[in-house]
Structure formats: structure tokens, C-alpha cells
Amino acid sequence: MRFVPEIRLWLVLSACTLVLLAGCGTSGEEIVDEIVTEEKIPFEERLKACIQPEALKELGLDPKLSVWLTSLYDSLDFKPIWVNEHELNKKGLKLDSSLNHSIWFGIPRSRIRFNDKKEDRIVVKEVFCTVRSALMLHDLNYGMIVDSTKKFGEQRLIDRIKFDSLLNLPDSIGIDQFFLRQGPSDTNYRFLADHLYQYVQKYPLNEKTFDIKPMKEDSVGAIPKSRQSLFFKGYINDSLCEEKEFMQALKTFQIDNGLKPDGKIGKFTSKALNESTLNKVYRAALALDKYRTQVKYPSKYIFVNLPEYILRYYVRDSLKSIHRVVIGTEVNQTPQLKSKVHQIMVFPYWNVPYSISSKEILPAVRYNTGYLKKNNYKIYRKDVEVDPYKVNWKKIKKDAFPYKVVQQPGPKNSLGIIKFEFHNKYSVYIHDTPSKGFFNSDVRSFSHGCMRCENPVDLGRMILTNDSLRRKANPMIADSLDTLLGRAQNFPIRLLDPIPVFVEYRSVCADKDKLVFYVDIYGRDEEYLKAFR
């Protein structure tokens, strides 16, 4: 493809120079090469040529960037920002360093890298610094992953107002700090961005992975391999360190990965040790990007983060209640969803899903018909109750189970004594559970898909305390809930103002004090991370 640049050489070059450059046998790339490398041509004219659409295309950039670049440099009389005649200036060197470490801010370097072979030319360096920083600023503020495709979206330049704030950055603020200030004002985002930046300064960023099995599977190799992993991850300075130092490092690592600091190499500790540091940082970058692209939450909502196993209830941006939750197993995964809690059900019935009644309850009843009565189950056929002792259970096949199983209200009900209902196509909800022991686990993945909530009555009280519509409070106050629970009867409490509920998946989180890399329990980050790599 041919390219004839429209430049006017006011000083040194005569008109015949352009004729030579645009000679019949010269390709567009060769012309660009000669223009941007010809030192006799004033820098301003070389820059004008370099940001023309065809020149940008030859440099591996989108020709559409020409309009933005021309507008910018025209306002600067085509004077350079980041370079002098021969090399990057002081400001350019700082910017280039920050851009080369873009992952520190949650942007993979591949997202803003171009044709390295051409970057040794000073005019190209100028253009690349401008374009890379403008693209990165857009990603930092508006996100880069398209959730529906799990891939990077189109690259765009930031608006001129935000870019000018980079150009006018005072010397008292470093470029790294400037990039860290970008993005949502959300407190959780700010904590995560700051802690990720600190983490990559502290620990070596490498792609080294390991094949460590839990102690129960490999009692001989688990410990020495774990030492190697902690050494490469920067938690110990010597893989042959003393036992006490190793154990302390292992416990610190477990805390950093949301695991119980017991110093034992179990299933999830080995999984965390096997993962490369770079992959963990990519997961943190993905979590940051989800904050950048999320819709603004309402003033009152429930937020459940699955890998964190935590439910939070906010009212007017204030955290009113926080609860540990148990989520679905890797086989029965809890879905991500958006809905509204419209009703609190006291002492709920449990309509057992067919998949559970046919695969789990049927075998138990075949062995002992009394299983149903013991667990307070009733069976129905076309809404007519059936006497389980009159059924020949040996003839019932699991792929043709004809009964609806309903567990009656009570303390032994699988939903516990309270349930929070919201419409969704997955038939999941938030509820109590009689199996309280699961809340003591660090990785709480045990349910059939619903979210079991610790201390759910406290959540119910707080919801009712804050439930009002047009200044009219719900007559069912917190004390009313206690009264209903004392009666031990099924009773629905409708909310005047249904509460938006967001069930999301962010495997890396941070608070004021620490950064935590939770186990990617469902492997849902993996599809996104293909784009990062």
C-alpha cells in the first residue's frame, strides 16, 4: 500500500525531496522509515508525517488515532512531550518505565505494546509514549474486558481532559501515583489497586508453576516442593531454610491466599502453591477490571462474592451486616446473578429439586423407608400426599422418580429457620442451615448451589429495620421476626422495598490492611485470563 505524506518543509528540504521519498518504487513503509529517521527534516515535520493515518498503519497502530493525535500535537505546535532530539527526556523515561510495568496497575503489558522494531526511532518513541499512555488511561478508567465475550474490547484513547492532566502533572506527583489514582472511586477498588502495586514491589513476578500434591497424597515430596515454591514466590530467601522459618512463611502464604494458617499442605494450599505469581497478579488485574466496568450499585443492596464466601448488606453506602456463606460445590456451582430479595420466609418448606430427590433421597429410602419421617419429608403425587410405606421403592427408578418431595418446616429443615427469596432461573436463594460446622472451613464449598448464610436471623432483623417505602416503615419490625420465630410456624414477610442482590465472582479482594488471593474455586477466571496471556 502506497503512502504520500502531506508535509511542508519550510526550512532545509526542497520540493524535490518529497519526490524522491514518494518515488514510484518506494513502499509506504519505506517512506515512513525515511521520513521519521531523516534528521535533516525538522522534528515537527517528522511528527506530522508520523501521525498521518497511513504512517500509523505502518507502525501497527489504528489509523483512526490520527485525528486525536493531530488535535493534541496541533495544540502543542507539534513540539515533543516525551523526547528530545536523540532520546527520551526525563519525563519520558519515567513514563516509559511505568508503561513497561503496566501490570502493576492491572493492565497487561501486551495490551499496550506495539511494533518494538520501530521504537528505536525518536519520533516513533514520542508517538508510542503518547498512544500507550492514552490507551492505558482509558483502560484504567473504563475497563478493557467485555464480559459477554470474556475477551479484550476495542482499544480507545482517553479523552483530552484526562490526558492533559497527565501532561500537566506536577513534579510532586510521580507517574506511578498518577496511574494509581485512575479508575473508580469505590473504596474496595482503591484498596485493591494500592495493595496490588505494593505486592508486585515486594514479590518477584514470574511464571514459575509447580506440581505439588497434598501431604496425604505425597508425604515425601510435598514439603521440599513447597519450599521451592515459597522460594520462587519470595516468601523465603533460601529453600533450605530452617523449619521454623519455612513454617512461618507457609502460614503467611496461607493467609495471603485466604486459607487457614495451619501450616498443613492440604488440597487448597497445594493448589495455591502451584499457581505462578504472574497468574495471581493477572487474577488481581481481572478483579480490578470488574470494578471498572460494573454498574453503580444502588444505595441499598446485598452483595455476595462467591470465592470470598462472604455476604455483605449495605444501606446508603454503609456496611450494615456481614456474614460468612457456604456456596455450591464444584459440581453444583452457585451461579452469578442479579435479582431482588422480595420476601423473608420464616420456617420455610423445602421443595426438594428432582436432581436431589431422585439421586440422593431415593437410595436412602430404598434402604430405610423411615428415612423420610426421620428427616420430616412428605411425598406427593399430583399434589396428593402419598404414604411412603405403601410404595414399593425397589421398583422406583431414579430416572423416572414420580414423586415431589417436600421437607416440612422445622429446625432440621435443610433451609433452616429462615430463607431470603428472590426470583431467578436457577432456583437458588439465601437461607439458614442446620449444618453450622461448615462455616468453620476456609473454603466453604459444600451446598447444592444455594447460599447458606451464617447468623441469618441477624440479617433478617437488619433488613426489616431498614425496610421502608416512601417514608412508610414495614410494620413487621425486628421484634416481629423474633415473635414469629418463637411460634415456629411457616410465615412469609413481604418487603416494602425489595433489596437488589448481586451474586458475583471476584477471586482477589483487598481491604484496608491486606490483599487476598482466594482460590478460584470454580475456575471461572480462566476464560478471562486467556486474553491476559
TARA-V934193 format. One line per field, one symbol per residue. psi: psi as a letter, one per 20 degrees, with the letter a starting at -180 (. if undefined). burial: + if it has 24 or more other ideal C-beta (glycine too) atoms within 12 Angstrom, else -. A space follows every 10 residues. Layout:
psi=???
burial=???
This chain:
psi=pqpoqnqpnh egqrhighgg hkqhjprghh ggghgiioih pqgghhgghh jqghghghjj rphiiggggg gghhijkkqq girbhirpag hhggghgghi khhhjjoqhh hkqbnhhiii phhhgggggg gghhghhggh hirhpohhik rqappqqqqh ghhhhghjpq hioqhghghh iraqipghgg gggghgghgi hhqporjprr mpqqhhhmhg igghhhgggh ghijhqipik rqgggghggg hggggikkqp mijqnaghgh ghhhpqhghg hhhghggghh ghiqqpqrhp rpppogiilp pppqpljpoh qpqqqpaqrh gmqprprpap oiqpopmqqo opqhhghhhg gghhhhhohi hgghjkqqqq oljpqpohij pnhhipqhjl ojqppppqqr hiphibjqqo pqpqiilrrp rrqimhhhii qgomnirjhr oppplhhhgg ghghhjoqpl joqphnaghh ghghhhilqp ppoqphnqpp poornoiprq ahhrppnqpm hikihghhih hh.
burial=--+-+-+-+- --+----+-- ++-----+-- ++++++-+-- ++++++++++ +++++++++- +---++-+++ -++--+-+-+ +++----+-- ++-+++-+++ +++++++++- ++++---++- ++++++++++ ++++++++++ +++++-+--- -+--++++-+ -++--++-+- ----++-+++ ++++-+-++- +++++++-++ --+-+--+-+ -+-++----- -++-++++++ ++++++---- -----++-++ +-+++++++- ----++++++ ++++++++++ ++++++++++ ++++--+--+ ++++++++++ +++++----+ ++++++++-- -++++++++- ++++++++++ +++--+++-+ ++-++---+- ++--+++++- -----+-+-- --+--+---- +-+++++++- --++++++++ ++-+---+++ ++++---++- ++++++++++ ++++++++++ +++++++--- ---+-+-+-- +--++----+ +-+-+-++++ ++++++++++ ----++++++ ++-++--++- ++-
